[in-house]
Amino acid sequence: MNGRMALSAAEALDIAPGTMVVDPVTGGMGRVRSVATNGMISVEHPNGYAWKTCAVRPANSIERLNLLAADAAQASRAHHRADSPAP
């Protein structure tokens, strides 16, 4: 399989949770949360938005860097809120 084609339902079952993927239908990127036996894949973006899809492809190196940057930005926001005094 090349990096541009979406995975089939059978191939989707081999995706491990945590794998960085791109949904070619919506253009969304995120990490795989879970894969159902019917091939539906639950994906979550670092900002917390989650969706289900049946077509993903592995993220390429630039997309992986973008997701890692989003992870870092989200972690920084959460850390900043935790350090802020309560009103």
N, C-alpha and C positions, 0 to 999 in steps of 0.2 A: 504494500500500500504506500503511495506517495503521500507527502504531507498536505496535499490540497484536497484530497477526497474524503468525504465523510465516511465514518465507520458503519458497517452493516449492523443489524441487530445482534447477530452472532458475535461479531468482533466487539461490540459494545459490552458484552458480558465479561470480557477480559480486561476492561478498564478498572484500574484500582482507584478507590476513593483517594482524593488528594491530587489526582492527575490534573494538570492544567490543560484545558481544552477551549476550543472555539466552537460556537454554534453557528454554522454557516447560514442557517435560515434567518436567525435574528441578528447575527453579528455580535452577539454577546460573548464575553470571555469569563472564565472562572475556573473554579476547582470542582471536580466531581465529588458530590456528597454521597451518592449511592446509585446503584444500577439495579433496576427491577428485573425479574426473570423474563418479563415481556420485552425487554430492551429499552424501556424508558429510562432516561438518565437524568438524575437530579443534579443541577449545577448551581453553584453559588458564587457570586461576585464578591470581592473583598468588602464592598460596602454593605453586604448583608442581603442584597436582592437575590432571590433564588427563583429558578424556573425549571420546568421539565421539558425535555426534548428527546427526540429519537435519532438525531443526527448531530454528531460532533466530529471534530478532527483534532489531533494533537496541536497544541499551540507551538508556533515556530519560535525561534530564539528572540525575536523582537517582541512578540506577543507575551512571551514568558517574562521578559524584562518589564513590560508594562504592568503585568499582573503583580510581579514582585514589588514594583514601585507603589501600586495601589494598596498592597498588603502593608507596606511600611507606612504609608500615609494614614491608613485607617488605624494602625497600631499607635501612631503618634497622636492622633485625635483622641483615642480612648485613654491614652496615658495622660494627656493634657487635661481631660475632663476629670480624671481620677485625682489629679493634683490640685484642682481648683477648689477653693473653699466653698462650702455650702452657703447659699444666700440666706 
